[in-house]
């Protein structure tokens, strides 16, 4: 079968699924949706695997009345890498969601629409990676944005969810505006809507400005600062399985677009690489600093997504600098590190969001200050979250260490091979920034894990939490298996990433196998050490189990330094844990306190309330004022949308009159 036939088959499966969901009983919609996602995942994975093994899939659909006459369909190694990540994450999200949404059985309408938009969301993300034609790319991009919007506002009865959805919708359409202008400009320069025609634009014909338009459009979706402000609102509002897929996949499609336009650049690699590297370091630092002080665990995970987008961007920046300096080793280390980190982040971030979703389902709160001691009642979920925390912190023997090792290697390689004091300073600052990101990440996740799962309950919950069902645990087991496979066999994934980088940047790489032999050997050694370490841990716990199996065990409270009457309020809170850190970075982390000030004449003040929270500095002082300035002139045009049918009829007649006059005067052909 040709790749176009696979795509058309996925369309048929999609429509069959939508029709089936309309007629099937509500209790079977989840099963049908999982089946549709799995079928489409298999259909689109077949040509992707073929492309990843060195056989790119290209075809076109003939549409005589469509601009250009044909729609180019192309799956190369880069598309295949992203499609396989999309499919794996989406299947896991559907499995987890089938169990997570059982507590919403009273919202039958919400559930019905949710599954329709979920299967559309999945396949639209695949289409984004497949279509090279600009118009079809934008249609797929818009379908992806609108379907994910409907998933975000699942609980649309909640006004805060609607507010987050509107924020998300506006920023996604702003992304579409930049991309549309970029494609129109590209068409005027080349006569083609294909993104690949960007390579035909000479340096003297505005290619840099076209690149900037595309970059802003993709950066909004990816979450680079200052385009990140939709992430901390959309993720907490969405159901947790949707948050896992959005964080694990949808932001990566912004990265996919950036890699595509980078691959077609024919000049200014060095300066663009330096700008992207600087922006990425700032993004990573800003994301993790904010994540460390948030008490909403889903919002904290959302800021961690921003941090990891920054880490991926560091790899891309290093790769571009390598192209500009003609250093093949740096090209491979940078881009390969970015590709593997894209895969790693999709795994451990979806694992963390699924674990967070399990906590939310059982406790009905996202505020870590109200939680505590959940390891006793939810031991499996606590282990899942702990593994995800180790991985996202880049600690061996988990997969996060592999990609960060490659990016660190790229920075050191640049320090020894790139000349110029300014370049050395930039790379040293990038190294320091990446080290700080790793340290703050450990702080953020020791806070989250310690406050949520250790200690004693900090408040009385409506129901006693218990472990979630197996259908919610199954995708998390699958994710951990994938994470361990990367940790144990990193050389396999590294070799595949090198093949992708060679195919995308073939004009800049000649003989990668010889140059990367030492790094590949290091990957093999790291995998072996990781395997031995994990085997040792399993052996120790197995021996402990059999030793204690025949002995009488007694349980008592942990030694508390002589204090034997613990109360919930005597425990560390999340705020107190991160308070010193927040004071240290007070220039970035701003705190707002809400309280009624006691007057001087009030000798005996009564009961009062006090609350404090940290707000997003860029959102408050940059994005929000800018939105207000833009909305002010638009308010003068509110009279157009007045709710009167007569006015709308007049608008229609006026439009018809303009078309008639334009045709009569030969202004419109």
C-alpha positions as CSV (number, residue, x, y, z in Angstrom):
1,X,0.0,0.0,0.0
2,X,1.1,3.6,-0.7
3,X,1.3,6.0,2.1
4,X,-1.7,7.9,0.7
5,X,-3.8,4.8,1.0
6,X,-2.8,4.4,4.7
7,X,-3.9,8.0,5.3
8,X,-7.2,7.6,3.5
9,X,-7.8,4.4,5.5
10,X,-7.2,6.4,8.7
11,X,-9.8,8.9,7.6
12,X,-12.3,6.1,7.0
13,X,-11.6,4.6,10.4
14,X,-12.1,8.1,11.9
15,X,-15.5,8.6,10.3
16,X,-16.6,5.1,11.2
17,X,-15.6,5.7,14.8
18,X,-17.5,9.0,14.9
19,X,-20.6,7.4,13.5
20,X,-20.3,4.4,15.9
21,X,-20.0,6.7,18.9
22,X,-23.2,8.4,17.9
23,X,-25.2,5.2,17.9
24,X,-23.5,3.0,20.5
25,X,-24.6,2.9,24.2
26,X,-22.7,5.3,26.5
27,X,-21.2,2.5,28.6
28,X,-19.4,1.1,25.5
29,X,-18.1,4.4,24.1
30,X,-14.7,4.2,25.9
31,X,-14.1,0.7,24.5
32,X,-14.9,1.8,21.0
33,X,-12.8,4.9,21.3
34,X,-9.8,2.9,22.5
35,X,-10.3,0.5,19.6
36,X,-10.4,3.3,17.1
37,X,-7.2,4.9,18.5
38,X,-5.4,1.6,18.4
39,X,-6.5,0.8,14.9
40,X,-5.4,4.2,13.6
41,X,-2.2,3.9,15.6
42,X,-1.4,0.6,13.8
43,X,-2.4,2.0,10.4
44,X,-0.2,5.0,10.7
45,X,2.7,3.2,12.4
46,X,3.2,0.8,9.5
47,X,4.5,3.5,7.0
48,X,6.3,5.2,9.9
49,X,8.3,2.1,10.8
50,X,9.1,1.7,7.1
51,X,10.4,5.3,6.9
52,X,12.4,4.9,10.1
53,X,14.2,1.9,8.7
54,X,15.4,3.8,5.7
55,X,12.5,3.8,3.3
56,X,10.8,7.2,3.3
57,X,7.2,7.2,2.2
58,X,6.1,9.8,-0.3
59,X,2.9,10.2,-2.4
60,X,0.4,12.8,-3.5
61,X,-3.3,13.1,-3.8
62,X,-4.6,14.7,-7.0
63,X,-7.2,17.4,-6.4
64,X,-7.7,19.5,-9.6
65,X,-9.6,22.3,-7.8
66,X,-7.3,22.5,-4.8
67,X,-4.6,25.2,-4.8
68,X,-1.6,23.6,-6.4
69,X,-3.6,20.7,-7.8
70,X,-1.9,18.1,-5.6
71,X,-1.5,17.4,-1.9
72,X,2.0,16.1,-1.1
73,X,2.1,13.4,1.6
74,X,5.5,12.6,3.0
75,X,6.8,10.5,5.9
76,X,10.5,10.6,6.5
77,X,12.5,9.6,9.5
78,X,11.6,12.8,11.4
79,X,7.9,12.4,10.7
80,X,8.0,8.8,11.7
81,X,9.8,9.6,15.0
82,X,7.0,12.0,16.0
83,X,4.1,9.8,14.7
84,X,5.3,6.8,16.7
85,X,5.5,9.0,19.8
86,X,2.0,10.4,19.1
87,X,0.5,6.9,18.7
88,X,2.1,5.4,21.8
89,X,1.1,8.3,24.0
90,X,-2.4,8.6,22.6
91,X,-3.1,4.9,23.1
92,X,-1.9,5.1,26.7
93,X,-4.0,8.3,27.2
94,X,-7.2,6.5,25.9
95,X,-6.6,3.5,28.2
96,X,-6.0,5.7,31.3
97,X,-8.9,8.0,30.3
98,X,-11.3,5.0,30.2
99,X,-10.8,4.5,33.9
100,X,-10.3,8.1,34.9
101,X,-13.6,9.2,33.4
102,X,-15.7,6.6,35.2
103,X,-16.2,9.1,38.0
104,X,-17.9,11.4,35.5
105,X,-20.6,8.9,34.5
106,X,-23.3,11.5,35.4
107,X,-22.0,13.8,32.6
108,X,-23.1,11.6,29.7
109,X,-23.1,14.5,27.2
110,X,-19.7,15.5,28.2
111,X,-18.4,12.0,27.8
112,X,-20.0,11.5,24.4
113,X,-18.4,14.6,22.9
114,X,-15.1,13.9,24.7
115,X,-14.4,10.6,23.0
116,X,-15.4,12.0,19.6
117,X,-12.9,14.8,19.9
118,X,-10.2,12.5,21.4
119,X,-10.1,10.2,18.3
120,X,-10.1,13.3,16.1
121,X,-7.3,14.9,18.3
122,X,-5.2,11.8,17.8
123,X,-5.4,11.5,14.1
124,X,-5.1,15.2,13.5
125,X,-1.7,15.2,15.2
126,X,-0.6,12.5,12.9
127,X,-1.8,14.4,9.9
128,X,0.3,17.4,11.0
129,X,3.4,15.2,10.6
130,X,2.3,13.8,7.2
131,X,1.1,16.7,5.0
132,X,3.7,18.9,3.3
133,X,1.1,21.1,1.6
134,X,0.6,24.3,3.5
135,X,-3.2,24.5,3.4
136,X,-3.7,20.9,4.4
137,X,-1.0,21.4,7.1
138,X,-3.0,24.4,8.5
139,X,-6.3,22.5,8.3
140,X,-4.7,19.6,10.3
141,X,-3.2,22.1,12.7
142,X,-6.5,23.8,13.2
143,X,-8.3,20.5,13.8
144,X,-5.7,19.5,16.3
145,X,-6.1,22.9,18.1
146,X,-9.9,22.8,18.1
147,X,-10.2,19.2,19.2
148,X,-7.7,19.7,22.0
149,X,-9.7,22.8,23.0
150,X,-12.9,20.7,23.4
151,X,-10.9,18.2,25.4
152,X,-9.6,20.9,27.7
153,X,-13.1,22.3,28.5
154,X,-14.5,18.8,29.3
155,X,-15.9,20.2,32.5
156,X,-17.4,23.3,30.8
157,X,-19.8,23.8,33.6
158,X,-16.9,25.2,35.6
159,X,-16.3,28.9,34.7
160,X,-12.6,28.5,35.5
161,X,-12.3,25.7,32.9
162,X,-14.1,27.9,30.3
163,X,-11.7,30.8,31.1
164,X,-8.7,28.5,30.6
165,X,-10.2,27.2,27.4
166,X,-10.7,30.7,26.0
167,X,-7.1,31.6,26.8
168,X,-6.0,28.4,25.1
169,X,-8.2,29.1,22.0
170,X,-7.0,32.6,21.6
171,X,-3.3,31.7,21.8
172,X,-3.7,28.7,19.4
173,X,-5.4,30.9,16.9
174,X,-2.7,33.5,17.2
175,X,-0.3,30.7,16.3
176,X,-2.4,29.9,13.2
177,X,-2.3,33.6,12.2
178,X,1.5,33.6,12.1
179,X,1.7,30.3,10.3
180,X,-0.9,31.4,7.7
181,X,1.0,34.7,7.0
182,X,4.1,32.6,6.7
183,X,2.6,30.2,4.1
184,X,1.0,33.1,2.1
185,X,4.4,34.9,2.0
186,X,6.1,31.7,1.1
187,X,3.6,31.2,-1.8
188,X,4.2,34.7,-3.1
189,X,8.0,34.0,-3.1
190,X,8.0,30.5,-4.5
191,X,4.6,29.8,-6.0
192,X,4.2,26.8,-3.8
193,X,2.4,26.2,-0.5
194,X,4.8,23.3,0.4
195,X,6.9,23.9,3.5
196,X,9.8,22.3,1.7
197,X,9.8,25.2,-0.8
198,X,11.3,27.3,2.0
199,X,14.7,26.0,0.8
200,X,14.1,27.7,-2.5
201,X,13.9,31.2,-0.9
202,X,17.2,33.0,-1.4
203,X,18.7,34.9,1.5
204,X,18.0,38.2,-0.2
205,X,14.3,37.5,-0.5
206,X,13.0,37.8,3.0
207,X,13.7,34.1,4.0
208,X,14.7,35.2,7.5
209,X,11.4,37.1,8.1
210,X,9.5,34.1,6.8
211,X,11.5,31.9,9.2
212,X,10.6,34.3,12.1
213,X,6.9,34.1,11.3
214,X,7.0,30.3,11.2
215,X,9.1,30.2,14.4
216,X,6.7,32.3,16.4
217,X,3.7,30.3,15.2
218,X,5.4,27.0,16.2
219,X,6.9,28.5,19.4
220,X,3.5,29.4,20.7
221,X,2.4,25.8,20.4
222,X,5.7,24.5,21.9
223,X,5.6,26.9,24.9
224,X,8.8,28.9,24.7
225,X,8.8,32.0,26.8
226,X,7.0,34.5,26.5
227,X,4.6,32.3,24.5
228,X,4.1,29.9,27.3
229,X,1.2,31.4,29.2
230,X,-1.5,28.9,27.9
231,X,0.3,25.9,29.4
232,X,-0.2,26.6,33.2
233,X,-3.9,27.3,32.6
234,X,-4.8,24.6,30.1
235,X,-3.2,21.6,31.8
236,X,-4.8,22.0,35.2
237,X,-8.2,22.5,33.5
238,X,-8.1,19.5,31.3
239,X,-8.7,15.9,32.4
240,X,-5.4,14.3,33.4
241,X,-5.1,11.9,30.5
242,X,-5.6,14.8,28.2
243,X,-3.0,16.8,30.1
244,X,-0.6,13.8,29.7
245,X,-1.1,13.7,25.9
246,X,-1.0,17.5,25.5
247,X,2.2,17.8,27.5
248,X,3.7,14.6,26.1
249,X,2.9,15.2,22.4
250,X,1.0,18.4,21.3
251,X,3.8,20.8,22.5
252,X,6.3,18.6,20.6
253,X,4.5,19.3,17.4
254,X,5.7,22.9,17.8
255,X,9.2,21.5,18.0
256,X,8.5,19.4,15.0
257,X,7.6,22.5,13.0
258,X,10.7,24.3,14.2
259,X,13.0,21.4,13.2
260,X,11.3,21.4,9.8
261,X,12.0,25.1,9.1
262,X,15.5,24.7,10.5
263,X,16.2,22.0,8.0
264,X,15.3,24.3,5.1
265,X,17.5,27.2,6.3
266,X,20.4,28.0,4.0
267,X,22.0,30.9,5.9
268,X,22.4,32.6,9.3
269,X,22.7,29.2,11.1
270,X,25.1,30.5,13.7
271,X,23.3,33.6,14.8
272,X,19.9,31.8,14.8
273,X,21.5,29.0,16.9
274,X,22.9,31.4,19.4
275,X,19.5,33.2,19.7
276,X,17.6,29.8,20.1
277,X,20.2,28.6,22.6
278,X,19.8,31.7,24.7
279,X,16.0,31.7,24.6
280,X,16.0,28.0,25.5
281,X,18.2,28.4,28.5
282,X,15.9,31.2,29.8
283,X,12.8,29.1,29.0
284,X,14.2,26.1,30.9
285,X,15.2,28.2,34.0
286,X,11.9,30.2,34.0
287,X,9.9,27.0,33.8
288,X,11.5,25.0,36.5
289,X,11.8,28.0,38.9
290,X,8.1,28.5,38.7
291,X,7.4,24.8,39.0
292,X,9.3,24.6,42.2
293,X,7.0,27.1,44.0
294,X,3.6,26.1,42.8
295,X,1.2,24.2,45.1
296,X,-1.2,23.0,42.4
297,X,0.6,19.8,41.3
298,X,-0.8,19.9,37.8
299,X,0.3,23.5,37.3
300,X,3.7,22.6,38.6
301,X,3.9,19.8,36.0
302,X,2.8,22.3,33.4
303,X,5.7,24.6,34.2
304,X,8.0,21.5,34.1
305,X,6.8,21.0,30.5
306,X,8.1,24.5,29.7
307,X,11.4,23.6,31.4
308,X,11.8,20.5,29.2
309,X,10.9,22.4,26.0
310,X,13.8,24.7,27.0
311,X,16.1,21.6,27.3
312,X,15.0,20.4,23.8
313,X,15.6,23.9,22.5
314,X,19.2,23.8,23.9
315,X,19.8,20.7,21.8
316,X,18.4,22.4,18.7
317,X,20.5,25.6,19.3
318,X,23.7,23.5,19.7
319,X,22.9,21.7,16.4
320,X,22.4,25.0,14.5
321,X,25.7,26.3,16.0
322,X,27.3,23.1,14.8
323,X,26.0,23.7,11.2
324,X,27.2,27.3,11.3
325,X,30.7,26.2,12.5
326,X,30.7,23.1,10.3
327,X,31.2,20.8,13.3
328,X,29.5,17.5,12.5
329,X,29.9,16.0,16.0
330,X,28.2,19.0,17.5
331,X,25.4,18.8,14.9
332,X,24.7,15.2,15.8
333,X,25.0,15.6,19.6
334,X,22.7,18.6,19.6
335,X,19.9,17.3,17.3
336,X,20.1,13.7,18.5
337,X,20.0,14.9,22.2
338,X,16.9,17.0,21.3
339,X,15.2,14.1,19.5
340,X,15.8,11.6,22.3
341,X,14.7,14.2,24.9
342,X,11.4,14.6,22.9
343,X,10.8,10.9,23.3
344,X,11.9,10.8,26.9
345,X,9.8,13.7,27.9
346,X,6.7,12.3,26.2
347,X,7.1,9.2,28.4
348,X,7.9,10.5,31.9
349,X,5.7,13.5,31.6
350,X,2.6,11.5,30.6
351,X,3.5,9.1,33.5
352,X,3.6,12.0,35.9
353,X,0.3,13.4,34.7
354,X,-1.3,10.0,34.8
355,X,-0.1,9.5,38.4
356,X,-1.3,13.0,39.3
357,X,-4.6,12.2,37.7
358,X,-4.9,9.1,39.9
359,X,-4.2,11.3,43.0
360,X,-6.9,13.8,41.9
361,X,-9.5,11.2,41.2
362,X,-9.1,9.8,44.7
363,X,-8.7,13.1,46.6
364,X,-10.6,15.6,44.4
365,X,-7.9,18.3,45.1
366,X,-4.8,19.6,43.3
367,X,-3.6,21.5,46.3
368,X,-0.6,19.7,47.7
369,X,-1.1,21.5,51.1
370,X,-4.3,19.4,51.6
371,X,-2.6,16.1,50.9
372,X,0.0,13.9,52.6
373,X,0.7,10.2,53.5
374,X,-0.8,8.8,50.2
375,X,2.0,6.3,49.9
376,X,0.2,4.1,52.5
377,X,-3.2,4.1,50.6
378,X,-1.8,4.5,47.0
379,X,1.5,2.6,47.0
380,X,1.6,1.7,43.3
381,X,0.7,5.3,42.2
382,X,3.4,6.6,44.6
383,X,6.0,4.4,42.9
384,X,4.9,5.5,39.5
385,X,5.3,9.1,40.5
386,X,8.7,8.5,42.1
387,X,10.0,6.8,38.9
388,X,8.7,9.7,36.8
389,X,10.4,12.2,39.3
390,X,13.7,10.4,39.0
391,X,13.5,10.3,35.2
392,X,12.5,14.0,34.8
393,X,15.4,15.0,37.1
394,X,17.8,13.3,34.7
395,X,19.0,10.8,37.3
396,X,20.5,7.5,36.3
397,X,19.5,4.7,35.7
398,X,16.4,6.2,34.0
399,X,15.9,7.4,30.5
400,X,16.1,11.2,31.3
401,X,19.8,10.8,31.9
402,X,20.5,9.6,28.4
403,X,19.2,12.6,26.5
404,X,20.7,15.1,29.0
405,X,24.0,13.3,28.8
406,X,24.0,13.9,25.0
407,X,23.1,17.6,25.4
408,X,25.8,18.0,28.1
409,X,28.3,16.3,25.7
410,X,27.2,18.7,23.0
411,X,27.9,21.7,25.2
412,X,31.4,20.4,26.2
413,X,32.1,19.6,22.6
414,X,31.2,23.1,21.6
415,X,33.5,24.6,24.3
416,X,36.5,22.7,22.9
417,X,35.8,23.2,19.2
418,X,34.0,26.6,18.8
419,X,36.3,29.6,18.8
420,X,35.6,33.1,20.0
421,X,35.3,34.5,23.5
422,X,31.6,35.4,23.0
423,X,30.8,31.8,22.0
424,X,32.7,30.4,24.9
425,X,30.8,32.7,27.3
426,X,27.5,31.7,25.9
427,X,28.3,28.0,26.1
428,X,29.6,28.3,29.7
429,X,26.4,30.2,30.7
430,X,24.3,27.5,29.0
431,X,26.2,24.8,30.9
432,X,25.6,26.7,34.2
433,X,21.9,27.2,33.3
434,X,21.4,23.5,32.5
435,X,23.1,22.5,35.8
436,X,20.8,24.8,37.7
437,X,17.8,23.4,35.9
438,X,18.8,19.9,37.0
439,X,19.3,21.0,40.6
440,X,16.0,22.9,40.8
441,X,14.2,20.0,39.2
442,X,15.3,17.8,42.1
443,X,14.1,20.4,44.6
444,X,10.7,20.7,42.8
445,X,10.0,17.0,42.7
446,X,11.3,16.2,46.2
447,X,8.7,18.8,47.3
448,X,5.9,17.3,45.3
449,X,6.6,13.7,46.2
450,X,7.4,14.5,49.9
451,X,4.3,16.6,50.6
452,X,1.9,14.4,48.6
453,X,3.0,10.9,49.4
454,X,5.0,11.1,52.7
455,X,4.2,12.2,56.2
456,X,0.6,12.3,57.5
457,X,-2.6,13.6,55.9
458,X,-2.7,17.3,56.2
459,X,-6.5,17.6,56.0
460,X,-9.5,15.3,56.3
461,X,-10.7,14.2,52.9
462,X,-14.3,13.4,52.0
463,X,-13.4,9.8,51.2
464,X,-10.4,7.6,52.1
465,X,-8.1,7.4,49.1
466,X,-7.4,4.0,47.6
467,X,-5.4,2.6,44.8
468,X,-6.8,3.2,41.3
469,X,-8.1,0.4,39.0
470,X,-5.8,-1.7,36.8
471,X,-6.9,-0.1,33.6
472,X,-5.5,3.2,34.9
473,X,-2.3,1.4,36.0
474,X,-1.7,-0.5,32.8
475,X,-0.6,2.5,30.6
476,X,1.8,3.5,33.4
477,X,3.3,0.1,33.4
478,X,3.7,0.3,29.6
479,X,5.4,3.7,29.9
480,X,7.9,2.4,32.5
481,X,8.8,-0.5,30.2
482,X,9.5,2.0,27.4
483,X,11.5,4.2,29.7
484,X,13.6,1.3,30.9
485,X,14.2,0.1,27.4
486,X,15.7,3.5,26.6
487,X,17.8,3.4,29.7
488,X,19.1,-0.2,29.1
489,X,19.5,0.1,25.3
490,X,20.4,3.8,24.7
491,X,22.7,2.9,21.8
492,X,19.7,1.7,19.7
493,X,17.8,4.9,20.1
494,X,20.9,7.0,19.6
495,X,21.7,5.2,16.4
496,X,18.2,5.8,15.1
497,X,18.4,9.4,16.0
498,X,21.7,9.8,14.2
499,X,20.0,8.3,11.1
500,X,17.2,10.9,11.3
501,X,19.7,13.7,11.8
502,X,21.7,12.5,8.8
503,X,18.6,12.4,6.6
504,X,17.3,15.8,7.6
505,X,20.6,17.6,7.5
506,X,22.3,15.4,4.9
507,X,24.1,18.4,3.3
508,X,26.0,19.1,6.5
509,X,27.0,15.6,7.6
510,X,29.4,13.3,5.7
511,X,30.7,10.5,8.0
512,X,28.9,10.3,11.3
513,X,29.5,6.6,12.1
514,X,33.3,7.1,12.6
515,X,32.9,10.4,14.5
516,X,30.3,9.1,16.9
517,X,31.8,5.7,17.6
518,X,33.1,6.8,21.0
519,X,29.7,8.3,22.0
520,X,28.0,5.1,20.8
521,X,30.3,3.0,23.0
522,X,29.6,5.3,25.9
523,X,25.9,4.8,25.4
524,X,26.4,1.0,25.4
525,X,28.4,1.2,28.7
526,X,25.8,3.4,30.3
527,X,23.1,0.9,29.3
528,X,25.1,-2.0,30.8
529,X,25.7,-0.1,34.0
530,X,22.0,0.8,34.3
531,X,21.0,-2.8,33.7
532,X,23.5,-4.0,36.4
533,X,22.3,-1.4,38.9
534,X,18.6,-2.3,38.3
535,X,19.4,-6.0,38.6
536,X,21.2,-5.3,41.9
537,X,18.2,-3.3,43.3
538,X,15.8,-6.1,42.3
539,X,18.1,-8.7,43.9
540,X,18.3,-6.7,47.2
541,X,14.5,-6.3,47.4
542,X,13.9,-9.9,46.5
543,X,16.3,-11.1,49.3
544,X,14.7,-8.7,51.7
545,X,11.2,-10.1,50.9
546,X,12.2,-13.7,51.5
547,X,14.2,-12.8,54.7
548,X,11.2,-10.9,56.2
549,X,8.6,-13.3,54.9
550,X,9.1,-15.8,57.8
551,X,9.5,-13.1,60.5
552,X,7.0,-11.3,62.5
553,X,6.9,-7.6,61.4
554,X,5.8,-4.7,63.6
555,X,5.0,-1.2,62.4
556,X,5.4,2.0,64.3
557,X,5.7,5.8,63.8
558,X,9.0,7.1,62.4
559,X,11.3,8.5,65.1
560,X,10.4,12.1,65.6
561,X,13.3,13.5,67.7
562,X,11.4,12.9,70.9
563,X,8.2,14.5,69.7
564,X,5.6,11.7,70.0
565,X,2.3,13.7,69.4
566,X,2.5,14.7,65.7
567,X,-0.3,16.9,64.3
568,X,-0.9,17.7,60.6
569,X,0.0,21.4,61.0
570,X,3.4,20.6,62.5
571,X,4.6,19.1,59.2
572,X,6.5,20.9,56.4
573,X,4.2,22.5,53.9
574,X,5.0,22.9,50.2
575,X,5.3,26.6,50.7
576,X,7.7,26.3,53.7
577,X,9.8,23.7,51.8
578,X,10.4,26.1,48.9
579,X,10.3,29.4,50.8
580,X,14.1,29.9,51.0
581,X,14.4,29.1,47.3
582,X,11.6,31.5,46.4
583,X,13.4,34.3,48.4
584,X,16.6,33.6,46.6
585,X,14.9,34.0,43.2
586,X,12.6,36.8,44.2
587,X,13.4,38.8,41.1
588,X,11.7,36.1,39.0
589,X,9.2,34.6,41.5
590,X,6.8,37.2,42.7
591,X,4.5,36.5,45.7
592,X,1.2,38.1,46.4
593,X,-0.4,38.0,49.9
594,X,-4.1,38.5,50.4
595,X,-5.2,39.6,53.9
596,X,-7.1,42.2,55.8
597,X,-4.7,44.6,57.4
598,X,-5.2,45.1,61.2
599,X,-5.9,48.7,62.0
600,X,-4.0,50.5,64.8
601,X,-7.2,51.1,66.7
602,X,-8.2,47.5,66.7
603,X,-6.9,46.2,70.0
604,X,-8.5,42.7,69.9
605,X,-8.6,41.5,66.3
606,X,-10.9,38.6,65.6
607,X,-10.7,35.7,63.2
608,X,-8.9,36.6,59.9
609,X,-7.9,34.8,56.7
610,X,-4.5,34.9,55.0
611,X,-3.5,33.5,51.7
612,X,-0.5,33.7,49.5
613,X,0.4,32.6,46.0
614,X,3.1,33.0,43.4
615,X,2.1,34.5,40.0
616,X,3.7,34.3,36.6
617,X,5.8,37.4,36.2
618,X,5.8,37.4,32.3
619,X,2.0,36.8,32.2
620,X,1.2,39.6,34.6
621,X,3.6,42.3,33.4
622,X,4.0,41.5,29.7
623,X,1.2,39.4,28.2
624,X,-1.8,40.7,30.2
625,X,-1.0,44.4,29.6
626,X,-0.4,43.7,25.9
627,X,-3.8,41.9,25.6
628,X,-5.5,44.9,27.2
629,X,-3.9,47.3,24.8
630,X,-5.0,45.2,21.9
631,X,-8.5,44.7,23.1
632,X,-9.0,48.4,23.8
633,X,-9.4,49.4,20.1
634,X,-11.4,46.3,19.3
635,X,-14.0,47.3,21.8
636,X,-15.1,50.1,19.4
637,X,-16.2,47.4,16.9
638,X,-18.5,45.6,19.4
639,X,-21.5,47.3,17.8
640,X,-21.1,44.9,14.8
641,X,-22.0,41.9,16.9
642,X,-25.1,43.2,18.4
643,X,-27.3,40.1,18.4
644,X,-29.9,41.6,15.9
645,X,-30.8,39.3,13.1
646,X,-31.8,42.3,10.9
647,X,-28.3,43.7,11.2
648,X,-26.7,40.4,10.2
649,X,-29.0,40.3,7.1
650,X,-27.9,43.8,6.2
651,X,-24.3,42.7,6.5
652,X,-25.0,39.8,4.1
653,X,-26.7,42.0,1.6
654,X,-23.8,44.5,1.8
655,X,-21.3,41.7,1.2
656,X,-23.3,40.4,-1.8
657,X,-23.4,44.0,-3.2
658,X,-19.6,44.4,-2.9
659,X,-19.1,41.1,-4.7
660,X,-21.6,42.1,-7.5
661,X,-19.9,45.5,-8.0
662,X,-16.4,43.9,-7.9
663,X,-17.5,41.4,-10.6
664,X,-19.2,44.1,-12.7
665,X,-16.2,46.3,-12.7
666,X,-13.9,43.3,-13.4
667,X,-12.2,43.8,-10.0
668,X,-13.0,40.2,-9.1
669,X,-12.5,37.4,-11.6
